[in-house]
Amino acid sequence: MPDTPSQSKALAKKKSSRALPFWAWISGALAIIVLDQITKVYFDQALQYGERWNVLPFFDFTLLYNPGAAFSFLADGQGWQRWFFTAIALGAIGLILHLLRRNPGQRLFCASLTFILGGAIGNVIDRIQHGHVIDFLLFYWDSWYFPAFNIADIAITCGAILLVLDEIRRMRREKRKSRSTG
């Protein structure tokens, strides 16, 4: 703990110098969005719906549309789910932007939010533009198939994993801190 106000300012300055600015995190999310949209446009134009290009014995490129959420949750809805999932994603996007502005020094936390933000926006673009999300990555083994997904889904999953890791690290820091003060 700093003993004087000048030490507190020096510590705050050191922490903020390690922090990436808000726009750096937004740029990362933008890169994810661009990659996601370019790949979706490519596969939407290169493949017919349901067509598969075999790449490996357990992986194909395919073209599928998902009007639902993860694992086709609510895909059989009558269209209302498009706006429901769009509204949820827009709320999450607003919260993520707020958290990125408030916590620029928490690099792992902000990196996780950046991945989730890029993925969420990528899939929202699809929902608004097409009424469904374009999926093109298909993993399978024998007769077992993992639901098809896209770059936005990968980003959201990586972001969620990083968010869990960040929370584990935070809990460990607090545990060490409480041991050293107690």
C-alpha positions in Angstrom: 0.0 0.0 0.0 1.3 3.5 -0.8 2.1 5.6 2.3 1.7 9.1 0.8 -0.5 10.8 -1.8 2.4 11.2 -4.2 3.0 7.4 -4.0 -0.7 6.8 -4.7 -0.5 9.1 -7.7 2.6 7.3 -8.9 0.9 3.9 -8.5 -2.2 5.1 -10.4 -0.1 6.5 -13.2 1.9 3.2 -13.4 -1.4 1.2 -13.6 -2.9 3.6 -16.2 0.2 3.4 -18.4 -0.2 -0.3 -18.7 -3.9 0.1 -19.6 -4.8 0.0 -23.2 -7.1 2.8 -24.2 -10.7 2.2 -24.9 -10.3 2.6 -28.6 -7.6 -0.1 -28.7 -10.2 -2.6 -27.3 -12.8 -1.3 -29.8 -10.3 -1.8 -32.6 -9.8 -5.4 -31.6 -13.6 -6.0 -31.6 -13.7 -4.3 -35.0 -11.1 -6.7 -36.4 -13.2 -9.7 -35.2 -16.3 -8.2 -36.8 -14.5 -7.7 -40.1 -13.1 -11.2 -40.2 -16.5 -12.7 -39.2 -18.4 -10.8 -41.8 -15.9 -11.5 -44.6 -16.0 -15.2 -43.9 -19.8 -15.3 -43.7 -20.1 -13.4 -47.0 -17.6 -15.7 -48.7 -19.3 -19.0 -47.6 -22.8 -17.6 -48.3 -21.7 -16.9 -51.9 -19.5 -19.9 -52.5 -21.8 -22.6 -51.1 -25.4 -23.5 -51.6 -27.5 -23.9 -48.5 -26.6 -27.3 -46.9 -23.7 -28.0 -49.2 -20.5 -29.3 -47.6 -16.9 -29.1 -48.6 -14.9 -31.8 -46.9 -11.6 -30.5 -45.4 -10.6 -33.2 -42.9 -12.2 -36.5 -41.9 -13.8 -34.7 -39.0 -14.3 -31.1 -40.4 -16.3 -29.6 -43.3 -17.1 -26.2 -44.5 -20.9 -26.0 -44.9 -23.6 -23.4 -45.2 -26.3 -23.4 -42.7 -28.6 -20.7 -41.3 -29.5 -20.5 -37.6 -32.5 -18.3 -36.8 -32.1 -19.3 -33.1 -29.3 -18.9 -30.6 -26.5 -21.3 -29.5 -27.2 -24.9 -30.4 -30.2 -23.7 -32.4 -32.1 -22.7 -29.2 -35.5 -21.4 -30.2 -34.7 -21.8 -33.9 -38.2 -23.1 -34.5 -39.8 -19.9 -33.3 -42.1 -17.9 -35.6 -39.6 -15.1 -36.2 -40.0 -13.3 -32.8 -36.7 -14.8 -31.6 -34.8 -12.7 -34.2 -35.7 -9.5 -32.4 -35.5 -11.1 -28.9 -31.9 -12.3 -29.5 -31.1 -8.9 -31.2 -32.4 -7.0 -28.1 -30.4 -9.2 -25.7 -27.2 -8.8 -27.8 -27.7 -5.0 -28.0 -28.1 -4.8 -24.2 -25.0 -6.9 -23.8 -23.1 -4.7 -26.2 -24.1 -1.6 -24.2 -22.9 -3.2 -20.9 -19.7 -4.4 -22.5 -18.9 -0.9 -23.8 -19.6 0.5 -20.3 -17.3 -2.1 -18.7 -14.5 -1.5 -21.2 -14.6 2.3 -20.4 -14.6 1.7 -16.6 -11.9 -1.0 -16.4 -9.1 -0.2 -18.9 -6.3 -1.4 -16.7 -7.8 -4.9 -16.4 -6.2 -6.4 -19.5 -7.5 -9.9 -19.4 -11.0 -8.8 -18.4 -11.0 -6.2 -21.3 -9.6 -8.8 -23.7 -12.4 -11.2 -22.8 -15.0 -8.4 -23.3 -13.4 -7.4 -26.6 -13.8 -11.0 -28.0 -17.4 -11.2 -26.7 -18.2 -7.7 -28.1 -16.8 -8.5 -31.6 -18.7 -11.8 -31.7 -22.0 -10.3 -30.5 -21.9 -7.5 -33.0 -21.0 -10.0 -35.8 -24.0 -12.1 -35.1 -26.3 -9.1 -34.6 -25.4 -7.9 -38.0 -26.5 -11.2 -39.4 -29.8 -11.2 -37.5 -30.7 -7.7 -38.6 -29.5 -8.2 -42.2 -30.7 -11.7 -42.9 -33.0 -12.8 -40.0 -30.6 -15.6 -39.1 -26.9 -16.2 -38.3 -24.7 -17.7 -41.1 -22.8 -20.7 -39.9 -20.1 -22.5 -41.9 -17.8 -24.5 -39.6 -18.9 -28.1 -39.0 -17.0 -30.6 -36.8 -18.2 -34.2 -36.6 -17.1 -37.7 -35.8 -18.8 -40.7 -37.4 -22.5 -40.0 -36.9 -22.0 -37.3 -34.1 -22.1 -33.7 -35.2 -21.3 -30.6 -33.3 -23.7 -27.7 -34.3 -22.2 -25.6 -37.1 -20.8 -22.3 -36.0 -18.8 -19.2 -37.2 -16.0 -16.8 -36.3 -18.3 -14.7 -34.1 -19.2 -17.8 -32.1 -15.5 -18.7 -31.7 -14.8 -15.1 -30.5 -17.7 -15.3 -28.0 -16.5 -18.7 -26.7 -12.9 -17.5 -26.3 -14.1 -14.4 -24.6 -16.2 -16.5 -22.1 -13.2 -18.7 -21.4 -11.0 -15.7 -20.8 -13.7 -14.2 -18.5 -13.7 -17.3 -16.4 -9.9 -17.3 -16.2 -9.9 -13.6 -15.2 -12.4 -14.4 -12.4 -10.3 -17.3 -11.2 -7.2 -15.0 -11.1 -9.2 -12.3 -9.3 -10.4 -14.8 -6.7 -6.9 -16.1 -6.1 -5.5 -12.5 -5.7 -8.2 -11.8 -3.1 -7.5 -15.0 -1.3 -3.8 -14.2 -1.1 -4.6 -10.6 -0.1 -6.9 -11.8 2.7 -4.2 -14.2 4.0 -1.5 -11.5 4.0 -3.7 -9.1 5.9 -5.3 -11.6 8.3 
